[in-house]
Amino acid sequence: MSVSHCDPSGSLDIHNDVQSGTTIGIHWGTFPLADEAHYMPAAELLDEIGKRANGGGPPEEAVQFVVVGLGESILSGEASVKVCREKFGKLLDEARENIGKFEADMTENYF
């Protein structure tokens, strides 16, 4: 999908390159076309923000790139990585626990 879409790291690069005040990730989990669980792009984005913060980049709370949950709406001013991390914290934990199961299922049933 990389010819027509960017991965979470690339999305964060674009956010930084255009000096976006706030970026909202909304186009994820829409269609089951990728070879990953529907929640992985959101989890990978949050992990990348954390990695960059720990590597000398802007602190997580300064990065205004958030992910809207499936079917979720946000109001202006709510967008923050802290809110996003709180909402996705449980999902991230589940993703880490279940990635092995997901990969096995994909291999067994789709490849």
MARTI-218078 format. One record per residue (C-alpha): z, x, y; residue in one letter; residue number from 0. Coordinates in nm, 3 decimals, always signed. Example, Ala and Ser with C-alpha at 12.3 -4.5 7.8 and 13.67 -1.06 7.14 Angstrom:
<z=+0.780, x=+1.230, y=-0.450, type=a, seq=0>
<z=+0.714, x=+1.367, y=-0.106, type=s, seq=1>
This chain:
<z=+0.000, x=+0.000, y=+0.000, type=m, seq=0>
<z=+0.022, x=+0.303, y=+0.230, type=s, seq=1>
<z=-0.332, x=+0.261, y=+0.361, type=v, seq=2>
<z=-0.241, x=-0.069, y=+0.522, type=s, seq=3>
<z=+0.139, x=-0.056, y=+0.544, type=h, seq=4>
<z=+0.398, x=+0.204, y=+0.632, type=c, seq=5>
<z=+0.710, x=+0.281, y=+0.436, type=d, seq=6>
<z=+1.059, x=+0.251, y=+0.586, type=p, seq=7>
<z=+1.060, x=+0.613, y=+0.699, type=s, seq=8>
<z=+0.723, x=+0.567, y=+0.868, type=g, seq=9>
<z=+0.848, x=+0.251, y=+1.035, type=s, seq=10>
<z=+1.139, x=+0.445, y=+1.180, type=l, seq=11>
<z=+0.896, x=+0.715, y=+1.300, type=d, seq=12>
<z=+0.689, x=+0.449, y=+1.480, type=i, seq=13>
<z=+1.006, x=+0.299, y=+1.630, type=h, seq=14>
<z=+1.092, x=+0.643, y=+1.772, type=n, seq=15>
<z=+0.735, x=+0.734, y=+1.876, type=d, seq=16>
<z=+0.688, x=+0.419, y=+2.086, type=v, seq=17>
<z=+1.045, x=+0.447, y=+2.218, type=q, seq=18>
<z=+1.117, x=+0.090, y=+2.117, type=s, seq=19>
<z=+1.427, x=-0.068, y=+2.265, type=g, seq=20>
<z=+1.471, x=-0.286, y=+1.957, type=t, seq=21>
<z=+1.257, x=-0.308, y=+1.645, type=t, seq=22>
<z=+1.301, x=-0.587, y=+1.393, type=i, seq=23>
<z=+1.178, x=-0.538, y=+1.039, type=g, seq=24>
<z=+1.048, x=-0.877, y=+0.930, type=i, seq=25>
<z=+0.758, x=-0.814, y=+0.695, type=h, seq=26>
<z=+0.935, x=-0.716, y=+0.375, type=w, seq=27>
<z=+1.001, x=-0.913, y=+0.059, type=g, seq=28>
<z=+0.718, x=-1.148, y=+0.154, type=t, seq=29>
<z=+0.484, x=-1.097, y=-0.139, type=f, seq=30>
<z=+0.561, x=-0.942, y=-0.479, type=p, seq=31>
<z=+0.284, x=-0.682, y=-0.448, type=l, seq=32>
<z=+0.486, x=-0.363, y=-0.459, type=a, seq=33>
<z=+0.630, x=-0.184, y=-0.759, type=d, seq=34>
<z=+0.983, x=-0.208, y=-0.623, type=e, seq=35>
<z=+1.248, x=-0.476, y=-0.589, type=a, seq=36>
<z=+1.203, x=-0.703, y=-0.287, type=h, seq=37>
<z=+1.517, x=-0.567, y=-0.118, type=y, seq=38>
<z=+1.435, x=-0.196, y=-0.152, type=m, seq=39>
<z=+1.246, x=-0.152, y=+0.178, type=p, seq=40>
<z=+1.547, x=-0.283, y=+0.374, type=a, seq=41>
<z=+1.785, x=-0.064, y=+0.175, type=a, seq=42>
<z=+1.560, x=+0.241, y=+0.219, type=e, seq=43>
<z=+1.534, x=+0.181, y=+0.595, type=l, seq=44>
<z=+1.912, x=+0.167, y=+0.635, type=l, seq=45>
<z=+1.955, x=+0.476, y=+0.421, type=d, seq=46>
<z=+1.692, x=+0.663, y=+0.627, type=e, seq=47>
<z=+1.867, x=+0.572, y=+0.953, type=i, seq=48>
<z=+2.190, x=+0.709, y=+0.805, type=g, seq=49>
<z=+2.024, x=+1.029, y=+0.681, type=k, seq=50>
<z=+1.868, x=+1.098, y=+1.018, type=r, seq=51>
<z=+2.198, x=+1.034, y=+1.196, type=a, seq=52>
<z=+2.373, x=+1.278, y=+0.964, type=n, seq=53>
<z=+2.092, x=+1.531, y=+1.014, type=g, seq=54>
<z=+2.137, x=+1.550, y=+1.390, type=g, seq=55>
<z=+1.937, x=+1.243, y=+1.491, type=g, seq=56>
<z=+2.073, x=+0.962, y=+1.703, type=p, seq=57>
<z=+2.393, x=+0.801, y=+1.573, type=p, seq=58>
<z=+2.341, x=+0.491, y=+1.362, type=e, seq=59>
<z=+2.490, x=+0.262, y=+1.623, type=e, seq=60>
<z=+2.233, x=+0.386, y=+1.878, type=a, seq=61>
<z=+1.931, x=+0.305, y=+1.660, type=v, seq=62>
<z=+1.818, x=-0.047, y=+1.741, type=q, seq=63>
<z=+1.608, x=-0.103, y=+1.430, type=f, seq=64>
<z=+1.730, x=-0.393, y=+1.225, type=v, seq=65>
<z=+1.614, x=-0.598, y=+0.931, type=v, seq=66>
<z=+1.614, x=-0.974, y=+0.931, type=v, seq=67>
<z=+1.730, x=-1.112, y=+0.599, type=g, seq=68>
<z=+1.509, x=-1.343, y=+0.399, type=l, seq=69>
<z=+1.502, x=-1.673, y=+0.587, type=g, seq=70>
<z=+1.734, x=-1.541, y=+0.857, type=e, seq=71>
<z=+1.710, x=-1.574, y=+1.234, type=s, seq=72>
<z=+1.878, x=-1.356, y=+1.493, type=i, seq=73>
<z=+1.957, x=-1.416, y=+1.857, type=l, seq=74>
<z=+1.874, x=-1.166, y=+2.128, type=s, seq=75>
<z=+2.159, x=-0.918, y=+2.161, type=g, seq=76>
<z=+2.265, x=-0.946, y=+1.797, type=e, seq=77>
<z=+2.030, x=-0.672, y=+1.685, type=a, seq=78>
<z=+2.228, x=-0.368, y=+1.582, type=s, seq=79>
<z=+2.242, x=-0.140, y=+1.283, type=v, seq=80>
<z=+2.613, x=-0.217, y=+1.247, type=k, seq=81>
<z=+2.544, x=-0.588, y=+1.199, type=v, seq=82>
<z=+2.253, x=-0.506, y=+0.970, type=c, seq=83>
<z=+2.464, x=-0.267, y=+0.760, type=r, seq=84>
<z=+2.739, x=-0.526, y=+0.726, type=e, seq=85>
<z=+2.493, x=-0.787, y=+0.605, type=k, seq=86>
<z=+2.313, x=-0.552, y=+0.369, type=f, seq=87>
<z=+2.613, x=-0.350, y=+0.253, type=g, seq=88>
<z=+2.661, x=-0.558, y=-0.058, type=k, seq=89>
<z=+2.287, x=-0.569, y=-0.120, type=l, seq=90>
<z=+2.267, x=-0.188, y=-0.096, type=l, seq=91>
<z=+2.545, x=-0.150, y=-0.349, type=d, seq=92>
<z=+2.375, x=-0.394, y=-0.586, type=e, seq=93>
<z=+2.043, x=-0.217, y=-0.539, type=a, seq=94>
<z=+2.194, x=+0.117, y=-0.632, type=r, seq=95>
<z=+2.363, x=-0.033, y=-0.938, type=e, seq=96>
<z=+2.056, x=-0.221, y=-1.055, type=n, seq=97>
<z=+1.770, x=+0.016, y=-0.976, type=i, seq=98>
<z=+1.769, x=+0.145, y=-1.335, type=g, seq=99>
<z=+1.746, x=-0.207, y=-1.472, type=k, seq=100>
<z=+1.467, x=-0.290, y=-1.229, type=f, seq=101>
<z=+1.265, x=+0.020, y=-1.315, type=e, seq=102>
<z=+1.302, x=-0.051, y=-1.688, type=a, seq=103>
<z=+1.195, x=-0.412, y=-1.637, type=d, seq=104>
<z=+0.892, x=-0.310, y=-1.431, type=m, seq=105>
<z=+0.788, x=-0.050, y=-1.688, type=t, seq=106>
<z=+0.834, x=-0.289, y=-1.979, type=e, seq=107>
<z=+0.670, x=-0.594, y=-1.824, type=n, seq=108>
<z=+0.414, x=-0.472, y=-1.574, type=y, seq=109>
<z=+0.292, x=-0.121, y=-1.660, type=f, seq=110>
